[in-house]
Amino acid sequence: MSTSTYTGDVEVGGPADVRELPGLTITKVAVSEMANNAYLLRCTATGEALLIDAAAEPDTLRALIGDVDVRTVVTTHGHWDHHRALPEVVEATGAVPVAHPADAADLPVPVQRPVEHGDTVPVGDQVLEVVHLRGHTPGSIALVWRGPGDAGVHVFTGDSLFPGGVGNTQKDAARFASLIDDVEQRLFGTLPDDAWVYPGHGRDTTIGAERPSLPEWRERGW
């Protein structure tokens, strides 16, 4: 996978954590009173970049971006805490806002590129696969990067999958069933155990670390 010292453990107000991988550099930072994670993905071959969730603290995100060529900003879902800095970041970078159409109306800027399940989003010469995960919100998406060589598989899950469970569905049984089914089929059913999971809040995990708990999550209903 990677020989870097990356852990994914970041704190609001603290430094970003950087993961250097063949083909892609991933930088993670935590922002806001909600401790949202934002991820800057930069193609090592072209220098072109993509930001996942311009959540808050536009000054922090602009400093994170610096002079990097951010072409795209993907919003994983429409909840307010994941897109408060989106207008400022789009204005500063000229990046194209990307989101699922089911959540587009909740964003503070027009979604210039709507994406559906199975679509792809480029980051320079690298490719992210869009996975629609219905339940936390109608238009929640994850992004999967299958790196070259030994770079491994990496998935950015927004608020649909965390260490210890799926995203909040407000005790709505139908929404929970939808989310747990999608997560099980579209993530656990397609990704290897060593796939690294980068959630919308908190610490990272892997598919393999969480897989044994799926029956427990389904049984408890959240």
C-alpha positions in Angstrom: 0.0 0.0 0.0 2.0 3.0 1.2 5.2 3.4 3.2 4.2 6.9 4.4 3.5 7.8 8.0 -0.1 8.7 7.2 -2.6 7.8 9.9 -5.7 9.9 9.0 -5.9 11.1 12.6 -6.5 14.9 12.3 -7.9 17.5 14.6 -9.7 20.8 14.0 -7.1 23.5 14.1 -4.3 21.0 13.7 -2.1 20.1 10.7 -3.3 18.2 7.7 -2.2 14.6 7.2 -0.6 13.8 3.8 -0.5 10.4 2.1 1.8 10.0 -0.9 0.7 7.1 -3.1 1.7 6.1 -6.6 -0.5 8.3 -8.9 -2.2 10.3 -6.2 -1.4 12.5 -3.1 -4.2 12.5 -0.5 -4.3 15.4 2.0 -6.8 15.2 4.9 -7.8 18.2 7.1 -10.5 18.6 9.8 -12.6 21.8 9.9 -15.5 23.4 11.9 -17.3 22.7 15.1 -18.6 19.5 13.4 -15.1 18.2 12.8 -15.7 17.6 9.1 -13.1 16.0 7.0 -12.1 17.6 3.7 -9.8 15.8 1.3 -7.5 17.2 -1.4 -6.6 14.7 -4.0 -3.8 15.7 -6.4 -2.7 13.7 -9.5 1.1 13.3 -9.2 1.5 13.1 -13.0 -0.4 16.2 -14.0 -0.7 18.3 -10.8 -4.4 18.6 -11.3 -6.5 18.2 -8.2 -10.0 17.6 -6.7 -11.4 18.6 -3.4 -13.9 16.4 -1.6 -16.3 18.3 0.7 -15.6 22.1 1.0 -17.2 21.8 4.4 -16.2 25.0 6.3 -13.4 27.4 7.2 -12.8 28.7 3.6 -9.5 30.3 4.8 -8.2 26.9 6.0 -9.2 25.2 2.7 -7.7 28.0 0.6 -4.4 27.6 2.5 -4.7 23.8 2.0 -5.1 24.3 -1.7 -2.4 26.9 -2.1 -1.4 27.1 -5.7 -2.6 23.6 -6.5 -4.7 23.4 -9.7 -8.1 22.3 -8.3 -10.4 21.5 -11.2 -13.3 19.9 -9.3 -15.1 20.1 -6.0 -17.2 17.0 -5.1 -19.8 17.3 -2.4 -20.6 13.9 -0.9 -24.1 14.9 0.1 -26.4 17.9 0.8 -26.2 18.3 4.5 -25.2 21.9 5.5 -22.0 21.0 7.4 -20.4 19.6 4.2 -20.7 22.5 1.9 -20.5 25.8 3.9 -17.2 26.8 2.2 -18.3 25.7 -1.3 -19.1 29.2 -2.7 -15.7 30.6 -1.6 -13.7 27.6 -2.8 -15.4 27.6 -6.2 -14.9 31.4 -6.5 -11.2 31.1 -5.6 -10.4 28.1 -7.8 -12.9 28.1 -10.7 -13.5 24.5 -9.9 -16.6 22.6 -11.2 -19.1 21.7 -8.5 -20.0 18.0 -8.7 -22.8 16.2 -6.7 -25.6 13.8 -7.1 -28.8 15.4 -8.5 -30.9 14.2 -5.7 -29.0 16.4 -3.3 -28.2 19.3 -5.7 -30.9 21.6 -4.5 -29.4 21.6 -1.0 -26.1 23.0 -2.2 -25.3 26.8 -2.0 -24.0 26.8 -5.6 -25.4 25.3 -8.8 -24.1 21.8 -9.5 -22.4 22.1 -12.9 -21.8 18.4 -13.2 -24.4 16.0 -11.8 -23.2 12.4 -11.3 -25.0 9.2 -11.0 -24.1 5.7 -9.7 -21.4 4.2 -12.0 -20.2 7.6 -13.4 -16.5 8.5 -13.1 -14.8 11.8 -12.1 -11.2 12.4 -13.3 -8.4 13.8 -11.2 -5.7 14.4 -13.8 -5.0 11.0 -15.3 -6.5 9.2 -12.3 -10.2 8.2 -12.1 -12.7 8.1 -9.2 -15.8 5.9 -9.5 -19.1 7.3 -8.2 -21.1 5.0 -5.8 -24.6 6.1 -4.9 -25.5 5.2 -1.3 -29.1 6.0 -0.6 -30.3 6.6 2.9 -28.3 9.1 4.9 -29.6 11.5 2.2 -31.2 10.6 -1.1 -28.1 11.7 -3.1 -25.2 10.6 -0.9 -22.3 9.3 -2.9 -18.9 7.7 -2.2 -15.9 7.9 -4.5 -13.6 4.9 -5.1 -10.1 5.2 -6.4 -8.4 2.0 -7.6 -4.8 3.0 -7.6 -2.1 1.7 -10.0 0.3 -1.1 -9.0 0.5 -1.4 -5.2 -1.3 1.8 -4.5 -4.4 -0.1 -3.3 -8.1 0.8 -3.3 -9.3 3.9 -1.5 -12.9 5.0 -0.8 -14.2 8.3 0.4 -17.5 7.6 2.0 -18.9 11.0 3.2 -21.4 10.3 6.0 -22.5 6.9 4.7 -19.9 4.7 6.3 -17.8 5.3 9.4 -15.7 3.1 11.8 -18.4 1.3 13.7 -21.4 1.8 11.5 -23.3 3.4 8.7 -24.5 7.0 8.6 -27.3 8.4 10.7 -30.8 7.7 9.3 -32.7 9.3 12.2 -34.3 6.0 13.3 -36.1 5.8 10.0 -36.3 2.0 9.3 -36.8 2.4 5.5 -33.8 4.8 5.2 -31.7 2.5 7.3 -32.6 -0.5 5.3 -31.8 1.4 2.1 -28.4 2.5 3.4 -27.3 -0.7 4.9 -28.3 -2.6 1.7 -26.4 -0.1 -0.5 -23.3 -0.1 1.7 -23.3 -3.9 1.9 -23.8 -4.5 -1.8 -22.0 -1.5 -3.3 -19.0 -1.2 -1.0 -18.5 -4.4 1.0 -19.7 -6.5 -2.0 -17.2 -4.9 -4.4 -14.2 -3.7 -2.5 -11.3 -5.8 -1.0 -10.7 -6.0 2.7 -7.6 -3.7 2.5 -9.6 -0.9 0.8 -8.9 2.2 2.9 -12.0 4.1 4.1 -11.9 7.9 4.4 -15.1 9.1 6.1 -16.8 12.6 6.4 -15.9 12.9 10.1 -13.4 11.2 12.4 -10.8 8.5 11.9 -10.2 6.3 8.9 -10.8 2.6 8.8 -10.7 -0.3 6.2 -13.4 -2.4 4.7 -11.9 -5.5 6.3 -11.9 -3.9 9.8 -15.6 -3.2 9.5 -16.9 -6.2 7.5 -17.3 -8.6 10.5 -19.7 -6.0 12.1 -22.2 -5.9 9.3 -24.6 -8.4 10.8 -24.5 -6.5 14.2 -25.3 -3.2 12.5 -28.2 -4.7 10.6 -29.5 -6.3 13.8 -29.3 -3.1 15.9 -30.9 -1.0 13.2 -28.5 1.9 13.1 
